[in-house]
Amino acid sequence: MLTWPVIGELSLKSITLTFMLVGLFGLIIPIFPGIAIIWLAALVYALVSAAAGTMTGWDWFLFVLVTLLGAGGGVVDNIIITAKLRETGTPWRSILIGMAVGLVASFFLTPFAALFITPLALYAAEYARLRDRAGAFQSTKAFLIGFGWTFLALFAIGSVMIGLWMLWAFI
């Protein structure tokens, strides 16, 4: 029989999992803070569970693991893309221009616009600097490869974070 406490717990778990999955699949957008959203969902779940008095030592341990993975994920994306771009000699100015234009475009257009506009802005910045299509393309190609590796790394980290939360919430 469903009681109000059971309905509340199921609702909290469903909402938390929904936000976590939005965070995970939102990682395909270059500037989307998917790992942060997954962590924030876990934080809210932990706070509500703590307020209800249901957090055990094991639950806190899993939350700490989720937090550590989230912190690592926050650093990984910058390291992979930037390292790949720096291999080609792309200057920080061009990298920041590409990222800033993608970020602004995602606010005024759709978030998916950043998928196309960020590499185009990087290409334009590099073409303006180099006056060479091949050189600008090399930087753009490095960005796209770095983004691909970043997505895979963050998707793996986010999946582990969600898996740990599921251990915590359902076992």
C-alpha positions in Angstrom: 0.0 0.0 0.0 1.3 3.4 -0.9 1.5 5.8 2.0 2.5 9.5 1.9 6.0 8.8 3.1 6.5 6.2 0.4 5.1 8.5 -2.3 7.4 11.2 -1.1 10.5 9.0 -1.1 9.6 7.7 -4.6 9.0 11.2 -5.8 12.4 12.4 -4.4 14.2 9.4 -6.0 12.5 10.0 -9.4 13.2 13.7 -9.5 16.8 13.1 -8.4 17.3 10.5 -11.1 15.7 12.7 -13.7 18.0 15.6 -12.9 21.0 13.3 -13.0 20.1 11.9 -16.4 19.5 15.4 -17.7 23.0 16.2 -16.5 24.5 13.1 -18.0 23.0 13.5 -21.4 23.5 17.2 -21.4 27.2 16.6 -21.5 26.9 16.5 -25.3 26.7 20.3 -25.2 30.2 21.7 -24.8 29.4 24.3 -22.1 26.6 22.4 -20.3 27.6 21.7 -16.6 26.3 18.2 -16.6 28.7 16.9 -13.9 27.7 19.8 -11.6 24.0 19.1 -12.2 24.5 15.4 -11.3 26.4 16.4 -8.1 23.8 19.1 -7.2 21.0 16.5 -7.5 23.0 14.2 -5.2 23.5 17.1 -2.8 19.8 17.9 -2.6 19.0 14.2 -2.1 21.6 14.0 0.7 20.2 17.1 2.4 16.6 15.9 2.2 17.6 12.4 3.4 19.7 14.0 6.2 16.7 16.1 7.2 14.5 13.0 7.3 17.1 11.2 9.4 17.7 8.4 6.9 21.4 9.1 6.0 23.7 6.4 7.3 27.5 6.4 7.4 27.5 4.3 4.2 25.3 6.9 2.5 27.7 9.7 3.5 30.6 7.7 2.3 28.9 7.3 -1.1 28.1 11.0 -1.2 31.7 11.8 -0.6 32.7 9.5 -3.5 30.2 11.2 -5.7 31.6 14.6 -4.6 35.2 13.6 -5.4 34.2 12.3 -8.8 32.3 15.5 -9.5 35.3 17.6 -8.5 37.5 15.5 -10.8 35.0 15.8 -13.6 35.0 19.5 -13.2 38.7 19.6 -13.9 38.9 16.8 -16.6 37.0 18.7 -19.2 39.3 21.7 -19.1 42.4 19.6 -19.1 41.6 17.3 -22.1 40.3 20.0 -24.5 42.9 22.5 -23.6 45.8 20.0 -23.8 44.6 18.9 -27.2 44.4 22.5 -28.4 47.8 23.4 -26.9 49.4 20.5 -28.8 48.6 22.3 -32.1 49.9 25.6 -30.7 46.5 27.2 -30.4 46.9 30.3 -28.2 44.7 30.9 -25.1 43.1 33.9 -26.8 41.6 31.8 -29.6 40.5 29.1 -27.1 38.8 31.7 -24.9 37.1 33.4 -27.9 35.7 30.1 -29.1 34.4 29.1 -25.7 33.0 32.6 -25.0 31.2 32.8 -28.3 29.8 29.3 -27.8 28.6 30.2 -24.3 26.9 33.5 -25.4 25.3 31.7 -28.4 23.9 29.0 -26.1 22.1 31.7 -24.1 20.6 33.6 -27.1 20.0 30.6 -29.3 19.6 27.0 -28.1 22.2 25.2 -26.0 22.7 22.9 -29.0 23.9 25.9 -31.0 27.1 25.7 -29.0 27.9 22.4 -30.7 28.3 24.2 -34.0 29.1 27.8 -33.0 32.0 27.0 -30.6 34.2 25.2 -33.2 33.2 27.8 -35.9 34.2 30.7 -33.5 37.5 28.9 -32.8 38.1 28.4 -36.5 37.3 32.1 -37.2 39.7 33.3 -34.4 42.4 31.0 -35.7 41.9 32.0 -39.3 42.0 35.7 -38.3 45.3 35.0 -36.4 47.0 32.8 -39.0 45.4 33.8 -42.3 45.7 30.1 -43.1 42.7 27.7 -43.6 44.7 24.6 -42.9 46.1 25.9 -39.7 42.7 27.1 -38.5 41.2 23.7 -39.4 44.0 21.9 -37.4 43.0 23.9 -34.3 39.3 23.2 -34.9 40.0 19.5 -35.5 42.0 19.4 -32.2 39.1 21.0 -30.4 36.6 18.5 -31.8 38.9 15.5 -30.9 39.4 17.0 -27.4 35.7 17.5 -27.0 35.0 13.9 -28.1 37.5 12.5 -25.5 36.2 14.9 -22.9 32.6 13.8 -23.5 33.6 10.1 -23.1 35.5 10.8 -19.9 32.8 12.9 -18.4 30.1 10.4 -19.5 32.0 7.7 -17.7 32.5 9.8 -14.6 28.8 10.9 -14.6 27.7 7.3 -15.1 29.8 6.2 -12.1 28.4 9.1 -10.0 24.8 8.0 -10.9 25.7 4.4 -10.2 27.0 5.3 -6.7 23.9 7.3 -6.0 21.8 4.4 -7.1 23.6 2.1 -4.6 23.0 4.7 -2.0 19.4 5.3 -2.8 18.1 1.8 -3.7 20.3 -0.6 -1.7 
